[in-house]
Amino acid sequence: MSSDPWTADDPQPGDFDAVLATIDAAYVERHDGDPSATLRILVSVEGEDARRLERIAEARGRTPHDVVAELLRDADRPAA
C-alpha cells in the first residue's frame, strides 16, 4: 500500500491538513448543504457474481437493488 495520501487506497484523517492550510480563504466557500439530498452509487457486478445476485434477489422476491441496499444496511449494524 502507498504511504502517499494522494495515491493511497485509504487516506487517513489529517493527511491533507498541510495542503488545506495553504488555501487562501478568499477561494473557500462554505455551504450548509441540502439535508434532503441523496447519493447514488453505481455498483458494477459481472459474470457469476451478477448471476448470483439475480438468483438471491429472485429467491427473496426482491430486486437486485434491494438486495444490495439490505446488505449495506446489515453491514452497518453492530454485531450481536
Phi, psi and omega in degrees: 000147182284143174266358177274116184299338180287337181239357182293148176293332185220079178302147184255157176306135179093346183303328185250009182303317182296320179292315181298327180294340181273354182280128178293130182302337179295340182259009182250130175243137178254133179232136179290336180089181181239109183296344178266002182294154178236164178238131178249127179243128178269120179253128179254121179235131185232166171058223183298327178296321178294317179295321178297315179299318178297318180295317180297314181298314180297317180297329180268356183067033182234175174268158175305323177303314181296322180296315179294317179299318178296319178301316179295317179297317180296323181291336182275348180280146177294147179292147182287000000 
